[in-house]
Amino acid sequence: MRGFLASSVQVAVSTALVLPLSLPSGAAAAPPPADRAPDLPGSTQSLPLAPSARSLAPSAEHRLSAPRVRPFSLVGVVWDDADTELHGTVQVRTRAVGSGRWSGWRKVETHNHDHGADPGTPERRASRGSTAPLWAGASDGVEARVRPGTGEPARLPAGMRLELVHPGEDETAETRALSSPDAETRAHSSLAAGTRALSGPEPDAGPRPHSSPAGPRPLSGPPGALPFPETLADVLPAAPATLPYVGPRPRIVTRKGWGASESLRENGFVYSTKVKAAFVHHSATGNGYTCKQAPSVLRSIYRYHVVSTGWRDIGYNFAVDKCGNIYEGRAGGVAKAVRGAHTLGFNTDSMGIAVLGSYSRTDPPAAAVTALAKLTAWKLGLFQGNPKGRVTLTSGGSGKYAKGRKVTFNVISGHRDGFHTDCPGARLYGKLGAARTASAGYQGRV
């Protein structure tokens, strides 16, 4: 469907899988494809994973040691067949740029089969299998090991590669990011304190004015909010007054705001008839990012989804960071029913919202839960959705529900409701009840 970009580097690895300290003489990046600009921000290095020197069997542990590579910030593993699951464990450790210190071994989420386009769609047929991506921060060395699971099919997927993603620098995003020293602390205030503030619509529920000619106006968003002029409050009209239950339109950082390169994704859009449900996810990328880095995390996930896994665009319709900032995800219009690639079997008539981070054992910040409530109150309201209601969707085929089966969900559901998965993590899943109540309150429902 698409080749690797001009900035990608395919590195050959020896049988022992230890990369040299520098690229071999004469090694160079592949020439840019004819339909891609050569100056796209970011890069992807793709390092083949193969059995260790002790055994060449496909069931053997696979290892890779690359003590010196080009800088990257996000890592994941991909393989040839999207319908093949990786039954086993993936661990990586990375070396920090500057200090040269190696991290401990970190687990990469392997149960990612349930994220992606629905079976039978062109996007699914063009996809590759993949783990969830892991945010490592600025790194220039990596080691990885993939071990088959016990009691599982021993054969690991064919064509496994370690993907190292650099998000690239983007002036429109990171140089304007608010860098408040206590923003992260305020974002982690208790959920009770956060939900008390959700008893009704925000005071400035009316249409927002456009930026003045003198420059972008500051935004008074949640703690750690990013003062981008390119927010949907600036460029999108208010919701029609005829809709009875539409929450106040939240501030949403557009794709331009977080630095998405539109030439990276496929052209055109795919839509559903309406948005009946919202599936909440965690990105499983880890919690070791700052809110100032969130645009970089998003650009990395975007590149991983498109370049590494073969999707047509980033899979999620929206993303929320730990400080409560809301970001536009898949292109096509935030007020429209854009079909994403987030909940296998149930991407039609739904939207996917990813909270950046991992929330299986860590409580999500109150600011992030508040943002979920605000976003769903508005977007579901545009399609007359009740955040505390129930809705029936038809499965497109998943490991939990057969194709064609009609399934009843909460209008705001977790990913695990549609598939056998831990996503969005037990701690975030446990907050969805409070988010539903708060979202309904924003819509003015009693």
Phi, psi and omega in degrees: 000315177209144177272177175287153185283174182300329183277353181284150178230123176263119186249128177280141183240140181287173180303322179285349176061042172242116183284149174293164182291347176211163179296146179302155179303132179089351180289142181205162176294150179295152178297149183295136175301153186296333184259016179233137176289142184282353187247030178296140178292146177090173180203160177227125173255132184242111185250118182298137173258135181216165179303152178294168183297340183287334182205140177258008181291145179294344179272356184282161174298138177254134181229158173209136174231118179232084186292343178215113178224171175296152182303143177211169180227346182222144185224146176200172179239135176235163176210176194293314192255117180294338181269002176260128179268151175267105178267097182165197181238146175237127177231143177224155167224147188230156178255128184287138174295138178094291183283332183074008181280139178271139175284170170285174177290130181241140181277135175259133182292117184267338184278074185245005183300331184278351173268131177144181181290158181290151178303142176086352180274155177304323180294322179293318182295334181268359187275162173246159173289153183199155166275172168292150175281154180238127178281120182253345188079177185300116186223156176221018175206152183207145168230145182219150174216135180239122184240133176297146180283155176279137180075006180248166173306127190285339185284121177279156183300150179280149174075030181291137179221143174269123182258125179247117188247128171255128186285344186078159178267144178221114184297325184293337183261294196279331181285345178257002183290139178290132183240065179280127185295334182250014181298319182294321179295317180293326180295333182266021175297165187296152178296326180299316179296322180291318183284336176297332180281357185257024185287349179192178181296152179292151187302323185267055185284350180283178180298141179274144177288158175283163179298144179283159179300338183289344180144173182294137178282149177289151179254135180259063183274201181291166178307130181083010182297149182265124185279062179276136171290334181274075174242159182291341174297333180275322193252355184243136177291161179293160179297147179304136183292344183284342179281126189286326186232080177236121179293162176304139181292122180281165174282127184233125176285123182286172176300321176298323181296322180264005170089026179292132174274111185290342178281353179282319184280171174287153175285157177083168184223157176238131185239154167262175178288319180203175175253108182262337186213156174240125175258124182265135182233162158249150184285344181060024180270000183093164184255010184273043176236155172263163180293332175294331180274353185305319176300323177294319178300316180296317179297326178291315178298316178303310180295320179297316180296319185276306187283316187276317183262348176085015178285163184281342182192179173301145188285325186277148175281328178215159173225152179228132178264178187292343177266003176091008175286139181253136184235140171294136178256247183301136183290157177137352179115116185293337179270000182256167182272069181287130180277123181262194176223079189225325184230096186308124179094343185224035177281337178285135178062029177218170172230151180247129179241121179255125170273120184294121181135185180234122189233036173282323182235001182238133178292137176289144177299147179302325180299324180289320178294320176300316180297320176303316181296316181295316182295314181291326178300321180282304188293314177296325179298326178300337181245024177060033179272137177263115183302337180260008184267187178236155183212150179252127178241155178258126183292136172270003181111117178207173180291344182259324182228129182293154179301134179092348180286136177271127186234135178263128181236161161295145179302322170254108184239165171267158180305323183297342178290337181253355184201157177284092184204159175279339184302134012267028184088142185301322183290319178288321178302324180291346179264357185293331177298316178295323179295320179298314180298314180295319180298317178297323176297319177298329178281354180084019178276141179276000000 
